[in-house]
Amino acid sequence: MIITFIMNWKWFILSIMMMGILFISSHTPYQQQDMKPFFRDYVTLTKENLPQVEFTYDGTLVTPSQPYQYVEFFIRKGAHVASFGLLAFLSVMAFRERGQHQHLLLGSFTAFAYALFDEFHQSLVKGRTGHLIDVLIPDTSGIFLAAFLFTIVQRFKMKKPR
């Protein structure tokens, strides 16, 4: 009985577990997540080793002249893309499993709504800041990427002879 319940709701359970992982990550102060000391201990980075591109992100200059901070920025934003892409995929599958015809839209919206909640939650945590730009650029990029890949796979499956 329990196994049947889990199998029938596995995608919803996985979606909620992913939301839990994101919640814990957002609730952890930045000082405990800071990757720069690790990189300094194990990797030698110099400005010359990095692409010479600098830009402003939410009012902060991202520049290769601060190589450890520069690399950490891209790792963190990549984690946003991957995490919210995975959440979108799991949510789409959850709605699809329940027979929702608009599963792609519902799953994508669920991930986007959670991204908004996540940044708000992060703004309430000491030592963290919430940035709406994180929702609008890396989180939404991950959601769109997951939706795009899901659509391609579904179309490929439909064309494949049975």
C-alpha positions as a Markdown table, in Angstrom:
| # | Residue | x | y | z |
|---|---|---|---|---|
| 1 | Met | 0.0 | 0.0 | 0.0 |
| 2 | Ile | 2.8 | 2.5 | 0.9 |
| 3 | Ile | 4.8 | 1.4 | -2.1 |
| 4 | Thr | 1.8 | 1.9 | -4.3 |
| 5 | Phe | 1.3 | 5.4 | -2.9 |
| 6 | Ile | 5.0 | 6.3 | -3.4 |
| 7 | Met | 5.0 | 5.0 | -7.0 |
| 8 | Asn | 1.8 | 6.9 | -7.8 |
| 9 | Trp | 3.1 | 10.1 | -6.3 |
| 10 | Lys | 6.9 | 9.7 | -7.0 |
| 11 | Trp | 7.3 | 12.9 | -9.1 |
| 12 | Phe | 5.4 | 15.0 | -6.6 |
| 13 | Ile | 7.5 | 13.6 | -3.8 |
| 14 | Leu | 10.7 | 14.3 | -5.7 |
| 15 | Ser | 9.5 | 17.8 | -6.5 |
| 16 | Ile | 8.9 | 18.5 | -2.8 |
| 17 | Met | 12.2 | 17.0 | -1.9 |
| 18 | Met | 13.9 | 19.3 | -4.4 |
| 19 | Met | 12.1 | 22.3 | -2.9 |
| 20 | Gly | 13.4 | 21.1 | 0.5 |
| 21 | Ile | 16.9 | 21.0 | -0.7 |
| 22 | Leu | 16.6 | 24.5 | -2.2 |
| 23 | Phe | 15.0 | 25.8 | 1.1 |
| 24 | Ile | 17.9 | 24.4 | 3.2 |
| 25 | Ser | 20.5 | 25.8 | 0.8 |
| 26 | Ser | 18.8 | 29.3 | 0.9 |
| 27 | His | 18.6 | 29.1 | 4.7 |
| 28 | Thr | 22.3 | 28.5 | 5.0 |
| 29 | Pro | 24.3 | 31.7 | 5.6 |
| 30 | Tyr | 26.7 | 32.7 | 2.8 |
| 31 | Gln | 29.7 | 32.4 | 5.0 |
| 32 | Gln | 29.1 | 28.6 | 5.3 |
| 33 | Gln | 28.7 | 28.3 | 1.5 |
| 34 | Asp | 31.6 | 30.5 | 0.5 |
| 35 | Met | 33.7 | 28.5 | -2.0 |
| 36 | Lys | 36.5 | 31.0 | -2.3 |
| 37 | Pro | 38.7 | 29.6 | 0.5 |
| 38 | Phe | 38.5 | 26.1 | -1.0 |
| 39 | Phe | 39.6 | 27.4 | -4.4 |
| 40 | Arg | 42.4 | 29.4 | -2.8 |
| 41 | Asp | 43.7 | 26.3 | -1.1 |
| 42 | Tyr | 43.5 | 24.0 | -4.1 |
| 43 | Val | 43.4 | 26.0 | -7.3 |
| 44 | Thr | 45.6 | 28.9 | -8.5 |
| 45 | Leu | 43.5 | 31.4 | -10.4 |
| 46 | Thr | 44.8 | 34.6 | -11.9 |
| 47 | Lys | 43.1 | 37.3 | -13.9 |
| 48 | Glu | 45.1 | 36.1 | -17.0 |
| 49 | Asn | 43.6 | 32.6 | -16.8 |
| 50 | Leu | 40.0 | 33.9 | -17.1 |
| 51 | Pro | 37.9 | 35.4 | -19.9 |
| 52 | Gln | 38.5 | 39.1 | -19.8 |
| 53 | Val | 34.8 | 40.0 | -19.6 |
| 54 | Glu | 33.4 | 42.1 | -16.8 |
| 55 | Phe | 29.9 | 43.3 | -16.2 |
| 56 | Thr | 27.5 | 44.5 | -13.5 |
| 57 | Tyr | 25.1 | 42.1 | -11.9 |
| 58 | Asp | 22.5 | 43.6 | -9.6 |
| 59 | Gly | 24.7 | 46.6 | -8.9 |
| 60 | Thr | 27.9 | 44.5 | -8.3 |
| 61 | Leu | 30.9 | 44.4 | -10.6 |
| 62 | Val | 31.8 | 40.9 | -11.7 |
| 63 | Thr | 35.4 | 41.1 | -12.9 |
| 64 | Pro | 38.2 | 38.7 | -13.6 |
| 65 | Ser | 40.5 | 41.0 | -11.5 |
| 66 | Gln | 38.9 | 39.2 | -8.5 |
| 67 | Pro | 39.4 | 35.7 | -9.9 |
| 68 | Tyr | 38.1 | 33.6 | -7.0 |
| 69 | Gln | 35.0 | 35.7 | -6.7 |
| 70 | Tyr | 34.6 | 35.7 | -10.5 |
| 71 | Val | 34.6 | 31.9 | -10.7 |
| 72 | Glu | 32.4 | 31.5 | -7.7 |
| 73 | Phe | 29.8 | 33.8 | -9.3 |
| 74 | Phe | 29.5 | 31.5 | -12.4 |
| 75 | Ile | 29.4 | 28.4 | -10.3 |
| 76 | Arg | 26.6 | 29.9 | -8.2 |
| 77 | Lys | 24.6 | 31.1 | -11.2 |
| 78 | Gly | 25.1 | 27.7 | -12.9 |
| 79 | Ala | 23.7 | 26.0 | -9.8 |
| 80 | His | 20.6 | 28.3 | -10.0 |
| 81 | Val | 20.1 | 27.2 | -13.7 |
| 82 | Ala | 20.6 | 23.5 | -12.8 |
| 83 | Ser | 18.5 | 23.5 | -9.6 |
| 84 | Phe | 15.5 | 25.3 | -11.0 |
| 85 | Gly | 15.7 | 23.4 | -14.3 |
| 86 | Leu | 15.6 | 20.1 | -12.3 |
| 87 | Leu | 12.7 | 21.5 | -10.2 |
| 88 | Ala | 10.8 | 22.4 | -13.3 |
| 89 | Phe | 11.4 | 19.0 | -14.8 |
| 90 | Leu | 10.2 | 17.2 | -11.7 |
| 91 | Ser | 7.2 | 19.4 | -11.4 |
| 92 | Val | 6.2 | 18.9 | -15.1 |
| 93 | Met | 6.5 | 15.2 | -14.6 |
| 94 | Ala | 4.4 | 15.4 | -11.4 |
| 95 | Phe | 1.6 | 17.2 | -13.2 |
| 96 | Arg | 1.9 | 14.9 | -16.3 |
| 97 | Glu | 1.7 | 11.8 | -14.0 |
| 98 | Arg | -1.6 | 13.2 | -12.6 |
| 99 | Gly | -3.0 | 13.5 | -16.1 |
| 100 | Gln | -2.9 | 17.3 | -16.3 |
| 101 | His | -3.1 | 18.4 | -20.0 |
| 102 | Gln | -1.2 | 21.7 | -19.2 |
| 103 | His | 1.6 | 19.9 | -17.4 |
| 104 | Leu | 4.4 | 21.8 | -19.1 |
| 105 | Leu | 2.8 | 25.2 | -18.1 |
| 106 | Leu | 1.8 | 24.1 | -14.6 |
| 107 | Gly | 5.2 | 22.6 | -13.8 |
| 108 | Ser | 7.1 | 25.6 | -15.2 |
| 109 | Phe | 4.9 | 28.0 | -13.3 |
| 110 | Thr | 5.4 | 25.9 | -10.1 |
| 111 | Ala | 9.2 | 26.2 | -10.4 |
| 112 | Phe | 8.9 | 29.9 | -11.2 |
| 113 | Ala | 6.7 | 30.5 | -8.2 |
| 114 | Tyr | 9.1 | 28.6 | -6.0 |
| 115 | Ala | 12.0 | 30.6 | -7.3 |
| 116 | Leu | 10.2 | 33.8 | -6.2 |
| 117 | Phe | 9.5 | 32.3 | -2.8 |
| 118 | Asp | 13.1 | 31.1 | -2.5 |
| 119 | Glu | 14.5 | 34.6 | -3.1 |
| 120 | Phe | 12.1 | 36.1 | -0.7 |
| 121 | His | 13.0 | 33.5 | 1.9 |
| 122 | Gln | 16.7 | 34.1 | 1.3 |
| 123 | Ser | 16.2 | 37.8 | 1.9 |
| 124 | Leu | 15.0 | 37.0 | 5.4 |
| 125 | Val | 18.0 | 34.9 | 6.3 |
| 126 | Lys | 20.8 | 36.6 | 8.2 |
| 127 | Gly | 23.9 | 36.8 | 6.0 |
| 128 | Arg | 22.0 | 36.2 | 2.8 |
| 129 | Thr | 20.3 | 38.5 | 0.3 |
| 130 | Gly | 17.5 | 37.9 | -2.1 |
| 131 | His | 17.9 | 39.2 | -5.6 |
| 132 | Leu | 15.0 | 39.3 | -8.0 |
| 133 | Ile | 17.5 | 39.2 | -10.9 |
| 134 | Asp | 18.3 | 35.7 | -9.8 |
| 135 | Val | 14.7 | 34.7 | -10.5 |
| 136 | Leu | 14.6 | 36.6 | -13.8 |
| 137 | Ile | 17.9 | 35.3 | -15.3 |
| 138 | Pro | 19.4 | 32.1 | -14.0 |
| 139 | Asp | 16.3 | 30.5 | -12.4 |
| 140 | Thr | 14.0 | 31.3 | -15.3 |
| 141 | Ser | 16.8 | 30.2 | -17.8 |
| 142 | Gly | 16.9 | 26.8 | -16.1 |
| 143 | Ile | 13.1 | 26.6 | -16.2 |
| 144 | Phe | 13.0 | 27.4 | -19.9 |
| 145 | Leu | 15.8 | 25.1 | -20.6 |
| 146 | Ala | 14.0 | 22.2 | -18.9 |
| 147 | Ala | 10.8 | 23.0 | -20.7 |
| 148 | Phe | 12.6 | 23.2 | -24.0 |
| 149 | Leu | 14.4 | 19.9 | -23.5 |
| 150 | Phe | 11.1 | 18.2 | -22.3 |
| 151 | Thr | 9.3 | 19.4 | -25.4 |
| 152 | Ile | 12.1 | 18.2 | -27.7 |
| 153 | Val | 12.1 | 14.7 | -26.0 |
| 154 | Gln | 8.3 | 14.5 | -26.2 |
| 155 | Arg | 8.3 | 15.4 | -29.9 |
| 156 | Phe | 11.1 | 12.9 | -30.6 |
| 157 | Lys | 9.1 | 10.2 | -28.8 |
| 158 | Met | 5.9 | 11.0 | -30.8 |
| 159 | Lys | 7.8 | 10.6 | -34.1 |
| 160 | Lys | 9.5 | 7.4 | -33.1 |
| 161 | Pro | 7.7 | 4.4 | -34.6 |
| 162 | Arg | 6.4 | 1.9 | -32.0 |
